[in-house]
Amino acid sequence: MRNRANTLLQDLPTGSDEDVQHFLVGSAQLAQIGTDWQLWHRRGQALQSSQAPPLQQALAPLLLDLEALHRLDIRAAHEYRQALETQQELAAILNTDTALKTQQIAKAVEREATQAHHYGIWLLLLLGLFTALTLLAFQRYLLRPILLCNAALEGLNREQYTVLPPPTLFHELDTISRSVRQYSDLTRQLQQANRELLQLSQRDGMTGLANRRYFDSVLLDEYARACRHGHNLCLIMLDVDHFKRINDTYGHLFGDDCLRRLAGVLAQYSRRAGDLAARYGGEEFALILPEMPLNEAWQVAEQIRQQTQALQLYSEQGERVALTISAGVASLPESGARDIEQLIEQADQALYKAKHSGRNRVEMASAAAPDLSRTAQTLTHN
């Protein structure tokens, strides 16, 4: 068409219509894309109808080209719209598939993240449970037996009962626990034997009262406590009257029984904390009475004398045997004693005085001893 327009423009006679020239020039210079071919076709038809027949015939092919281009333009526009619609449909399909795939991927990622979160929580729970079980097993089967072994050993040193460690899963630790249990049994037996031995070493085998050695130890402790707190400390020394004659007449077995009966009486008057009844030697006994005034100690000695005299003792022949005692009472500091030696000496002197004053009586170690005859009568009536 461009060539045809250029040819017609060259063949156009001089002095032709300027509109025709402009039309031919424009037709030769038209672009094939974006041109309104129908507009140029109508313009060419309008020029053709106003020209001479020869020019009309020359323009006819050009008009046909314009019309063909117009149809091609319509067809191209139609195909372009179809292609555009197809593209939009494809784009919509692609967008839909992409959105679906994206949604599926997002759901998959979310599902995986949820599973990972759950797995993480379960893993943490399992780790926590495993740690707790490990600590519990460590505490139960390792730490607790060790602590029990240690507590058992400490308790044995303090002579206290403690829970012994049970058997464990570990051979070495179980060996230690078994050794501790065996050591504990042996230690308790030894402690029991030591207590029994100590009791035997502190007690008189025949009467069950304290022996002389334990008496000296307790008297020393009570003397120190009395000096520290300013308390009284009374001592009663008593002796069985005519005990040699009893042994010679009724036998030593009967004499031993008399001493045991007297020990039972003395035990009734030594029940306070700190009181002590002891066999001082042979048929001689002693009674420690801390924190007691001298006159009350004398009354205790008098009651012992009366209760001893009232004992029902019968020989093998059925003869009733009267058992009497003589006693001497001294007090620190009421009787003037300043130490243990003076206290024992004063009580012994009072006992000696009772012996030489007719026996079966109680004497008080005091230069200014009160008249106790009325008190003695009262106790006798009681």
Helices and strands as residue ranges (DSSP letters): H 2-11, H 18-29, H 37-49, H 53-138, I 139-143, H 144-157, H 171-202, H 212-229, E 233-240, H 243-250, H 252-268, E 276-281, E 284-290, H 294-309, E 313-314, E 320-321, E 325-332, H 340-356, E 362-364, H 373-381
